[in-house]
């Protein structure tokens, strides 16, 4: 009994005192934003056909369908070209800023608005990759995903003493104005999930700012920090569970299929017109029945086994590597680069911290090397000062990280 | 559950030196630093988050699980929780991968500039998509998903007699018509000064030939599903 209560209090201490997995949440932030940005860039020439007011899934069709399910999309707020182009550009901008980790929390909300706006506007254009981004952009809002590898983190390091943050309140006011306007105009009357998130984050930021203004180390300030940590850790758990459910579903349903049982399943997608960009390569790979069977069985084994391997770090890491390689293969062979990139980003939440730190080190060295070669770019970097332990100021004044 | 921190069997401390350096070191945080009054607030937050997380994961699990006793009883509550924003489907190539190529083809009745009515030949729009994907490292959703999913949507909202079921059926029909008309105009099917009066869509389903080494036999004869002629509204008829 004593042991149990000790374990519980240790667990509570753990999830309240810090936002766990700072590198993992940062790497998925980067992964999802890069996937989304590359997708938007690739589809830029096709944006009208995919999401435009006069595309095949036109404004009227979208309006009728959204009338029945109430999903969130800013694209339905106004009709017309100008608004559509504006939303597309804002979606790109939010993606870039979240990638850089500038005002991470606010940008994660805007990123979510961008992803949902475009995807919910034309739900029949998407595939599994879009579905992953759709879910993850919502979960990301609840994480403190800018603790490392972000402009926010750099700003927090560089700021030795408290400076007055002007950008935060300005951003907050602008978004507050937009939120009030949109709500008053009745544009958020559909499903309550997204409006609740938007209002919730906006109010939480106000609270964070007010409390931070009056007291920097007081109890209420620490309580807010605790709440933010708990929410982050909860969201991180949801993200990991979601990844496990994706693999479990994909794996367990395959077991029931005759083609996955007889070891020929992997051959078939490679023969479909929509998923065969390199027919010669596909033929080469499916030339040997034994090879196809090994890959078929291997896929099922890995997908079914993955959630259980989380209890053993080494096995988990091996499987993670296998899955990342398989997704890279799918990207090329089945012509699904954005789906694969999204899945690799999901996988990345399970990468070990040591590996991620090493990765960060390589990136920093590569960047330093580039800067030596192009010294004029040097003015872009500021010397980062060591952290000051006296500074409890988080990345975001007015923006709960 | 922190996979990257190592499970119970992980050698103690193997990854811990690298474990999260708190990015913002400050005064002691966490519940330990709080007075009792605030600790109650923190406990409340932990409880609310823990319950929400458990319920959400449970709902997603039931949503992706096969129909079962619980989903039969509480299907409505699960749907209410998850739709529309958390809907998901991960039966990726499962239980069986698709073993047919389904091509969507279209032809049109065109009124030419000099007033004649002409019926075009069948155009294989899926084959056009397939060619656009060949050798393309970055296929667009317009080539890979648009027509394919539109046809799936149509099939799932229409009876075998090709009559629409409910609002979604009507939406699927208009959507498919928009796509084929767009493609016909792109191919300039109506010709100079001509207009599209009617379009007809059919699907051509061919079984993927089994692998050479399998010894299986399937019929190579395609199966057609022909939809009735649809008239094209005036505002879509010309380019």
Interface residues (C-beta under 8 A of the other chain):
Chain A: X12 X13 X15 X16 X17 X18 X20 X21 X22 X23 X24 X42 X43 X46 X49 X50 X55 X56 X57 X58 X61 X64 X65 X68 X69 X70 X71 X72 X116 X120 X124 X125 X126 X127 X128 X131 X134 X135 X138 X147 X148 X153 X156 X191 X193 X194 X217 X219 X220 X222 X223 X225 X226 X227 X229 X230 X231 X233 X234 X237 X238 X240 X241 X242 X245 X246 X248 X249 X250 X253 X254 X255 X256 X257 X258 X259 X260 X264 X265 X266 X267 X268 X269 X271 X272 X273 X274 X275 X276 X277 X278 X279 X286 X288 X289 X292 X310 X311 X312 X313 X314 X316 X332 X335 X336 X337 X350 X351 X352 X353 X354 X357 X387 X389 X391 X392 X393 X394 X395
Chain B: X1 X2 X3 X4 X5 X6 X7 X8 X9 X10 X14 X15 X18 X19 X20 X22 X23 X24 X25 X26 X27 X29 X30 X31 X32 X33 X34 X35 X37 X38 X41 X42 X45 X46 X49 X50 X52 X53 X56 X57 X60 X61 X64 X83 X84 X85 X86 X87 X88 X89 X90 X91 X92 X93 X94 X95 X96 X97 X98 X99 X101 X103 X126 X127 X129 X130 X133 X134 X135 X136 X137 X138 X139 X140 X141 X142 X144 X145 X146 X148 X149 X150 X153 X167 X168 X171 X174 X175 X178 X179 X182 X208 X209 X210 X211 X213 X214
